[in-house]
Amino acid sequence: MKRKRNHDLGKDGIWPLVLSLAVPTALAQAVNVLYAIVDRMFIGHIAGYGDIALAGVGVAAPIATFLSSFATLIGMGGAPIMAMHEGHGDHDVAEGILTTGFYLLLISSAVLTPLFFILRNPLLLAFGASSATLPYASEYLGWYVAGTPFALLAGGLNSFIINQGQSGKAMAAVLIGAVMNIILDPVFIFLLGMGVKGAAIATVISQIGSALVCILALRAESIAIKLRFRGFLPRQITRIIKFGLSSFIIISTDSILLIILNAMLQKYGGPEMGDILISCATIVQSYHILVTYPMGGMTAGCQGLVSYNYGAGLTERVRKSINSLQILISGYTVVMLLATVFCSHIFAGLFTTDSDILLRSARYMLIYECMIIPLSFQYVNVDMMTALGQIRISLPLSLTRKVSFLIASLILPALFGAEAAFFSEGISDLLSALVGTIIVRTQLGPILRRREKEGFRI
């Protein structure tokens, strides 16, 4: 690229690039997890009703995440296309794609916000809320939904920053929002006595901060591809959705599957155990996103590297980038597996003082995370195929993991009791990693050779 940027994606060393792009975005996503879990930590310690409120927020959280997944659809759909065109020298088209992504985020917000606000109570009751947890779930989700425009802008625009090699600025946007959330949560929840509602309001204010930082970053003189608010390209909408679909399916179906998991726990746990198991599942899921969000950050951080070099025709650099990223993420999952074995009880203690919920949650964490090393291959397989524009491969690979989780979460508790539902994640992680790795390693060579022979086409 001729314009100023932090890294030369086509010339700098692969390992320095992978580390400088993957590590900051992984840290940014680790910080981003705080948006989700800090609320739950404080809510779980509200005197008198913390555990039942935690279960309510646990039912609301997957719906909130599903809303946020539309930022992934647009951000991770448009950003790789933007990077490919910039790598190919089509700067004006790259800027037009950024502008188109910005307006698509606003349009999505305008449709989703009123829809989910009106339907929140029926959805919560259908997806695992009990008469005891519904008031807390409804209050939290109602306020969260009101901030949907800022959540989508913050999440979606961040991808366009990352894919320009500006991972430091992307991390700063997330960090500012997370710090705001950490500070505001205790103020609104405890000092002002607003409880669950205060947690949601603190999150919305924090997302406003992140969204503003992203917009300012994309308007800065130092950015290569600027947000100019003009140049909307309707013809690019289909391409953006097509590219972002596999990543959207990963996030959105994760939310749907967690909703189903909560419903199964409520159904087979019964009146005595249902809310307790959902409280435990909320803690387990909080740990799971702490493990998986940084993995998603690493692959998202390196998508621009792979897309740029693919657009530039530097196919050997594409291959080396993917292999280097896999080594990095696999090493990370080894560390996280050890942390799960030795520290799960410490993490659970951040959410509850109830000894039964604490011990159960620590045990369920070990079950749920047992296959996180194979899961690293699934993340690389899906996101790198997306970066190459190979949606015909990445989309089915996404669905493999989701379908296997769905089948397991429906069958296991029916056969072996409610607790067996926690084995669903490990089964789906292993199966999807085996299938995906075989397919990707078989197809990658021919894809790169076609790029060398036929030129740039997406």
C-alpha positions as CSV (number, residue, x, y, z in Angstrom):
1,M,0.0,0.0,0.0
2,K,1.2,3.5,-0.8
3,R,-0.6,5.1,2.1
4,K,0.8,5.1,5.6
5,R,0.1,2.0,7.6
6,N,1.6,0.2,10.6
7,H,2.8,-2.8,8.7
8,D,3.7,-3.7,5.2
9,L,1.6,-6.8,4.8
10,G,3.2,-7.8,1.5
11,K,6.9,-7.5,2.6
12,D,7.4,-7.7,6.3
13,G,8.4,-11.0,7.9
14,I,5.5,-13.5,8.4
15,W,6.1,-14.3,12.0
16,P,6.6,-10.7,13.1
17,L,3.4,-9.8,11.2
18,V,1.4,-12.7,12.7
19,L,2.5,-11.8,16.2
20,S,2.0,-8.0,15.8
21,L,-1.5,-8.5,14.3
22,A,-2.7,-11.6,16.2
23,V,-1.6,-10.7,19.8
24,P,-3.1,-7.2,20.0
25,T,-6.4,-8.4,18.6
26,A,-6.4,-11.4,20.9
27,L,-5.8,-9.1,23.9
28,A,-8.5,-6.8,22.6
29,Q,-10.9,-9.7,22.5
30,A,-9.9,-10.8,25.9
31,V,-10.7,-7.3,27.1
32,N,-13.9,-7.5,25.1
33,V,-14.9,-10.5,27.1
34,L,-15.1,-8.2,30.1
35,Y,-18.2,-6.6,28.5
36,A,-19.9,-9.9,29.0
37,I,-18.5,-11.3,32.2
38,V,-17.9,-8.3,34.4
39,D,-21.7,-7.7,34.5
40,R,-22.2,-11.3,35.5
41,M,-19.5,-11.1,38.2
42,F,-21.1,-8.1,39.9
43,I,-24.7,-9.4,39.4
44,G,-23.8,-12.8,41.0
45,H,-22.7,-10.9,44.2
46,I,-25.8,-8.8,44.6
47,A,-27.0,-9.5,48.2
48,G,-30.1,-11.5,48.5
49,Y,-30.8,-12.5,44.9
50,G,-27.5,-12.6,43.1
51,D,-27.6,-16.3,42.1
52,I,-31.1,-16.1,40.6
53,A,-30.4,-12.8,38.9
54,L,-27.2,-14.5,37.4
55,A,-29.4,-17.2,36.0
56,G,-31.7,-14.6,34.4
57,V,-28.8,-12.8,32.8
58,G,-27.5,-16.2,31.6
59,V,-30.8,-16.7,29.7
60,A,-30.7,-13.2,28.3
61,A,-27.0,-13.2,27.3
62,P,-27.2,-15.5,24.2
63,I,-30.0,-13.3,22.8
64,A,-27.8,-10.3,23.3
65,T,-24.9,-12.1,21.6
66,F,-27.1,-13.0,18.7
67,L,-27.9,-9.4,18.2
68,S,-24.2,-8.5,18.2
69,S,-23.5,-11.2,15.6
70,F,-24.9,-8.9,12.9
71,A,-21.8,-6.8,13.5
72,T,-19.7,-9.9,12.6
73,L,-21.8,-10.5,9.5
74,I,-21.0,-7.0,8.1
75,G,-17.6,-6.3,9.7
76,M,-16.0,-9.7,8.9
77,G,-17.8,-9.8,5.6
78,G,-16.7,-6.4,4.3
79,A,-13.3,-6.0,5.9
80,P,-11.6,-8.9,4.0
81,I,-13.0,-7.7,0.7
82,M,-11.7,-4.2,1.5
83,A,-8.3,-5.6,2.2
84,M,-8.2,-7.6,-1.0
85,H,-9.1,-4.6,-3.2
86,E,-6.5,-2.5,-1.4
87,G,-3.9,-5.2,-2.0
88,H,-4.8,-5.3,-5.6
89,G,-4.5,-1.5,-5.9
90,D,-8.3,-0.6,-6.0
91,H,-8.2,2.0,-3.3
92,D,-11.4,3.8,-4.2
93,V,-13.4,0.5,-4.2
94,A,-11.9,-0.4,-0.8
95,E,-13.1,2.9,0.6
96,G,-16.5,2.4,-0.9
97,I,-16.8,-1.0,0.8
98,L,-15.9,0.5,4.2
99,T,-18.7,3.2,3.6
100,T,-21.1,0.5,2.6
101,G,-20.4,-1.5,5.7
102,F,-20.9,1.5,7.9
103,Y,-24.4,2.2,6.5
104,L,-25.3,-1.5,6.6
105,L,-24.6,-1.5,10.3
106,L,-26.9,1.5,10.8
107,I,-29.7,-0.2,8.7
108,S,-29.4,-3.4,10.7
109,S,-29.7,-1.5,14.0
110,A,-32.8,0.2,12.8
111,V,-34.5,-3.1,12.1
112,L,-33.2,-5.2,15.0
113,T,-33.7,-2.8,17.9
114,P,-37.5,-2.4,17.9
115,L,-38.0,-6.0,16.9
116,F,-36.1,-7.6,19.7
117,F,-37.4,-5.0,22.3
118,I,-41.0,-6.0,21.5
119,L,-40.3,-9.8,21.4
120,R,-37.9,-10.0,24.4
121,N,-40.3,-11.6,26.9
122,P,-41.7,-14.3,24.7
123,L,-38.2,-15.2,23.6
124,L,-36.9,-15.4,27.1
125,L,-39.8,-17.6,28.2
126,A,-39.3,-19.9,25.2
127,F,-35.5,-20.2,25.8
128,G,-35.2,-21.1,29.4
129,A,-36.4,-18.3,31.7
130,S,-38.5,-19.4,34.7
131,S,-41.0,-17.3,36.6
132,A,-38.2,-16.5,39.1
133,T,-35.6,-15.5,36.5
134,L,-37.8,-13.7,33.9
135,P,-38.0,-10.3,35.7
136,Y,-34.2,-10.0,35.8
137,A,-33.7,-11.4,32.3
138,S,-36.3,-9.0,30.8
139,E,-34.9,-6.0,32.6
140,Y,-31.3,-6.7,31.5
141,L,-32.2,-7.5,27.9
142,G,-34.6,-4.6,27.4
143,W,-31.9,-2.0,28.3
144,Y,-29.2,-3.9,26.4
145,V,-31.3,-3.9,23.2
146,A,-31.7,-0.1,23.4
147,G,-28.0,0.1,22.8
148,T,-27.9,-2.1,19.8
149,P,-26.8,0.6,17.3
150,F,-23.7,1.3,19.3
151,A,-22.9,-2.4,19.9
152,L,-23.1,-3.1,16.1
153,L,-21.0,0.0,15.2
154,A,-18.3,-0.8,17.8
155,G,-18.1,-4.5,16.7
156,G,-18.4,-4.1,13.0
157,L,-16.2,-1.1,12.4
158,N,-13.5,-2.7,14.6
159,S,-13.0,-5.3,11.8
160,F,-12.4,-2.6,9.2
161,I,-9.6,-1.2,11.5
162,I,-8.0,-4.6,12.1
163,N,-7.9,-5.5,8.4
164,Q,-5.9,-2.4,7.7
165,G,-3.1,-3.6,10.0
166,Q,-4.1,-1.1,12.7
167,S,-4.6,-3.7,15.4
168,G,-3.3,-1.3,18.1
169,K,-6.1,1.2,17.3
170,A,-8.7,-1.6,17.3
171,M,-7.5,-2.8,20.7
172,A,-7.7,0.8,22.1
173,A,-11.3,1.0,21.0
174,V,-12.2,-2.2,22.8
175,L,-10.1,-1.4,25.9
176,I,-11.7,2.0,26.4
177,G,-15.1,0.5,26.3
178,A,-14.1,-2.3,28.7
179,V,-12.5,0.0,31.2
180,M,-15.6,2.2,31.2
181,N,-17.7,-0.9,31.8
182,I,-15.6,-2.0,34.8
183,I,-15.8,1.5,36.3
184,L,-19.5,2.0,35.7
185,D,-20.8,-1.4,36.7
186,P,-20.3,-1.1,40.5
187,V,-21.4,2.5,40.4
188,F,-24.7,1.7,38.7
189,I,-25.3,-1.7,40.3
190,F,-24.4,-1.0,43.9
191,L,-23.8,2.7,44.5
192,L,-26.9,3.9,42.7
193,G,-28.8,0.7,43.7
194,M,-30.0,-0.1,40.1
195,G,-29.1,-3.8,40.2
196,V,-29.5,-5.7,36.9
197,K,-30.7,-2.6,35.1
198,G,-27.6,-0.8,36.1
199,A,-25.4,-3.5,34.7
200,A,-27.1,-3.2,31.3
201,I,-27.0,0.6,31.2
202,A,-23.3,0.6,32.1
203,T,-22.7,-1.8,29.1
204,V,-24.6,0.5,26.7
205,I,-22.6,3.6,27.8
206,S,-19.4,1.6,27.3
207,Q,-20.4,0.5,23.8
208,I,-21.1,4.2,22.9
209,G,-17.5,5.0,23.9
210,S,-16.1,2.1,21.8
211,A,-18.2,3.1,18.8
212,L,-17.0,6.7,18.9
213,V,-13.4,5.6,19.1
214,C,-13.8,3.4,16.1
215,I,-15.4,6.2,14.0
216,L,-12.6,8.6,15.0
217,A,-9.9,6.0,14.1
218,L,-11.4,5.4,10.7
219,R,-11.5,9.2,10.1
220,A,-7.9,9.8,11.2
221,E,-5.3,11.0,8.7
222,S,-3.0,8.1,9.6
223,I,-5.5,5.4,8.5
224,A,-5.0,4.0,5.0
225,I,-8.6,3.5,4.1
226,K,-10.9,6.2,5.5
227,L,-14.5,6.3,6.4
228,R,-15.8,9.2,4.3
229,F,-19.6,8.7,4.7
230,R,-20.0,8.8,0.9
231,G,-19.6,6.3,-1.9
232,F,-22.2,3.8,-0.8
233,L,-22.0,0.7,-3.2
234,P,-25.3,-1.2,-3.3
235,R,-23.7,-3.8,-5.6
236,Q,-21.3,-4.8,-2.8
237,I,-24.0,-5.7,-0.3
238,T,-24.4,-9.3,-1.6
239,R,-20.6,-9.8,-1.5
240,I,-20.3,-8.5,2.0
241,I,-23.1,-10.7,3.3
242,K,-21.6,-13.7,1.4
243,F,-18.2,-13.2,2.9
244,G,-19.5,-12.6,6.4
245,L,-22.0,-15.4,6.4
246,S,-19.7,-18.2,7.8
247,S,-18.4,-15.9,10.6
248,F,-22.0,-14.8,11.3
249,I,-23.1,-18.4,11.5
250,I,-20.3,-19.2,14.0
251,I,-21.4,-16.4,16.4
252,S,-25.2,-16.4,15.8
253,T,-25.6,-20.2,16.0
254,D,-23.4,-20.3,19.0
255,S,-26.0,-18.0,20.6
256,I,-28.9,-20.2,19.4
257,L,-27.2,-23.3,20.6
258,L,-26.6,-21.8,24.0
259,I,-30.3,-20.9,24.1
260,I,-31.1,-24.5,23.3
261,L,-28.6,-25.7,26.0
262,N,-30.3,-23.5,28.6
263,A,-33.7,-24.8,27.5
264,M,-32.5,-28.4,27.9
265,L,-31.0,-27.7,31.3
266,Q,-34.3,-26.1,32.5
267,K,-36.3,-29.0,31.0
268,Y,-34.4,-31.9,32.3
269,G,-33.2,-30.2,35.5
270,G,-36.8,-29.6,36.5
271,P,-38.0,-27.1,39.1
272,E,-35.4,-28.1,41.7
273,M,-32.3,-28.0,39.5
274,G,-33.1,-26.0,36.4
275,D,-32.2,-22.5,37.6
276,I,-29.1,-23.9,39.4
277,L,-27.8,-25.6,36.3
278,I,-28.4,-22.4,34.2
279,S,-26.5,-20.4,36.8
280,C,-23.6,-22.9,36.4
281,A,-23.9,-22.8,32.6
282,T,-23.7,-19.0,32.8
283,I,-20.4,-19.3,34.6
284,V,-19.1,-22.0,32.2
285,Q,-20.0,-19.9,29.2
286,S,-18.3,-16.9,30.7
287,Y,-15.1,-19.0,30.9
288,H,-15.7,-20.4,27.4
289,I,-15.8,-17.0,25.8
290,L,-12.7,-16.1,27.7
291,V,-11.0,-19.0,25.9
292,T,-12.5,-18.6,22.5
293,Y,-12.7,-14.8,22.0
294,P,-8.9,-14.4,21.9
295,M,-8.8,-17.2,19.4
296,G,-11.3,-15.4,17.2
297,G,-9.2,-12.2,17.8
298,M,-6.1,-14.0,16.5
299,T,-7.7,-15.2,13.3
300,A,-9.5,-11.9,12.7
301,G,-6.2,-10.0,13.2
302,C,-4.6,-12.2,10.5
303,Q,-7.4,-12.2,8.0
304,G,-6.2,-8.9,6.5
305,L,-2.7,-10.4,6.2
306,V,-4.0,-13.4,4.3
307,S,-6.5,-11.4,2.2
308,Y,-4.0,-8.8,1.2
309,N,-1.4,-11.3,0.1
310,Y,-4.0,-13.3,-1.7
311,G,-5.1,-10.2,-3.5
312,A,-1.5,-9.3,-4.3
313,G,-0.8,-12.8,-5.7
314,L,1.8,-13.7,-3.0
315,T,0.5,-17.2,-2.4
316,E,3.5,-18.6,-0.6
317,R,3.1,-15.8,2.0
318,V,-0.5,-16.9,2.3
319,R,0.5,-20.4,3.1
320,K,3.2,-19.4,5.6
321,S,0.8,-17.0,7.3
322,I,-1.9,-19.7,7.9
323,N,0.7,-22.2,9.2
324,S,2.2,-19.7,11.6
325,L,-1.2,-18.7,12.9
326,Q,-2.1,-22.3,13.5
327,I,1.1,-22.8,15.6
328,L,0.4,-19.7,17.6
329,I,-3.3,-20.6,18.4
330,S,-2.5,-24.2,19.2
331,G,0.1,-23.1,21.7
332,Y,-2.5,-20.7,23.2
333,T,-5.0,-23.5,23.7
334,V,-2.5,-25.7,25.4
335,V,-2.0,-23.0,28.0
336,M,-5.7,-22.5,28.4
337,L,-6.3,-26.2,28.9
338,L,-3.8,-26.2,31.7
339,A,-5.5,-23.1,33.2
340,T,-8.8,-24.9,33.1
341,V,-7.5,-27.9,34.9
342,F,-5.8,-26.0,37.7
343,C,-7.8,-22.7,38.0
344,S,-11.5,-23.5,37.2
345,H,-12.5,-23.3,40.8
346,I,-10.9,-19.8,41.2
347,F,-12.7,-18.5,38.1
348,A,-16.1,-19.9,39.3
349,G,-15.5,-18.1,42.7
350,L,-15.6,-14.8,40.9
351,F,-19.3,-15.2,40.2
352,T,-20.8,-16.9,43.3
353,T,-20.2,-17.6,46.9
354,D,-22.7,-20.6,46.8
355,S,-20.5,-23.6,47.4
356,D,-22.7,-26.0,45.4
357,I,-22.8,-23.8,42.3
358,L,-19.1,-23.1,42.6
359,L,-18.1,-26.8,42.7
360,R,-20.5,-27.8,40.0
361,S,-19.4,-24.9,37.7
362,A,-15.7,-25.9,38.2
363,R,-16.5,-29.5,37.2
364,Y,-18.6,-28.5,34.2
365,M,-15.8,-26.2,33.0
366,L,-13.4,-29.2,32.7
367,I,-16.0,-31.2,30.8
368,Y,-16.9,-28.3,28.5
369,E,-13.3,-27.3,27.6
370,C,-11.7,-30.7,27.2
371,M,-11.3,-30.4,23.4
372,I,-10.1,-26.8,23.1
373,I,-6.9,-27.8,21.4
374,P,-8.7,-29.4,18.4
375,L,-11.0,-26.3,18.5
376,S,-8.0,-24.2,17.5
377,F,-7.9,-25.9,14.1
378,Q,-11.6,-25.2,13.6
379,Y,-11.1,-21.5,14.1
380,V,-8.1,-21.3,11.7
381,N,-9.8,-23.5,9.1
382,V,-13.0,-21.4,9.0
383,D,-11.6,-17.9,9.2
384,M,-8.7,-18.4,6.9
385,M,-11.0,-19.9,4.2
386,T,-13.2,-16.8,4.7
387,A,-10.1,-14.6,4.2
388,L,-9.5,-16.3,0.9
389,G,-13.1,-15.8,-0.2
390,Q,-13.8,-19.6,-0.1
391,I,-17.2,-19.4,1.4
392,R,-18.2,-22.7,-0.2
393,I,-15.7,-24.3,2.2
394,S,-15.9,-22.1,5.3
395,L,-19.7,-22.1,5.6
396,P,-20.1,-25.9,5.6
397,L,-17.3,-26.2,8.1
398,S,-19.1,-23.8,10.4
399,L,-22.2,-25.8,10.1
400,T,-20.5,-29.1,10.9
401,R,-19.6,-27.9,14.5
402,K,-23.1,-26.4,15.0
403,V,-25.1,-29.3,13.9
404,S,-23.0,-31.8,15.9
405,F,-23.5,-29.6,19.0
406,L,-27.2,-29.3,18.4
407,I,-27.6,-33.1,18.1
408,A,-25.5,-33.8,21.2
409,S,-27.3,-31.2,23.3
410,L,-30.7,-32.6,22.4
411,I,-29.8,-36.3,22.8
412,L,-27.4,-36.5,25.7
413,P,-29.6,-34.9,28.4
414,A,-32.5,-37.0,27.2
415,L,-30.5,-40.2,27.6
416,F,-28.2,-39.5,30.5
417,G,-29.8,-36.5,32.4
418,A,-29.4,-32.8,32.4
419,E,-25.7,-32.6,33.3
420,A,-24.7,-34.7,30.2
421,A,-25.5,-31.6,28.1
422,F,-22.2,-30.1,29.1
423,F,-20.4,-32.9,27.0
424,S,-21.9,-31.4,23.8
425,E,-19.1,-28.9,23.3
426,G,-16.2,-31.3,23.4
427,I,-17.9,-33.7,21.0
428,S,-18.6,-31.0,18.4
429,D,-15.1,-29.5,18.8
430,L,-13.4,-32.8,18.1
431,L,-15.6,-33.8,15.2
432,S,-15.5,-30.4,13.4
433,A,-11.7,-30.1,13.8
434,L,-11.1,-33.5,12.2
435,V,-13.4,-32.9,9.3
436,G,-12.3,-29.4,8.7
437,T,-8.6,-30.0,8.8
438,I,-8.8,-32.8,6.3
439,I,-10.9,-30.7,3.9
440,V,-8.8,-27.5,4.2
441,R,-5.4,-29.2,3.9
442,T,-6.7,-31.0,0.8
443,Q,-8.1,-27.9,-0.8
444,L,-5.6,-25.1,0.1
445,G,-3.0,-26.1,-2.5
446,P,-5.4,-26.1,-5.5
447,I,-6.9,-22.8,-4.3
448,L,-3.5,-21.1,-4.3
449,R,-2.4,-22.6,-7.5
450,R,-5.6,-21.3,-9.2
451,R,-4.8,-17.9,-7.9
452,E,-1.4,-18.0,-9.5
453,K,-2.8,-19.1,-12.9
454,E,-6.0,-17.3,-13.2
455,G,-5.3,-14.0,-11.4
456,F,-7.4,-12.1,-8.8
457,R,-11.1,-13.1,-8.7
458,I,-13.6,-13.2,-5.8
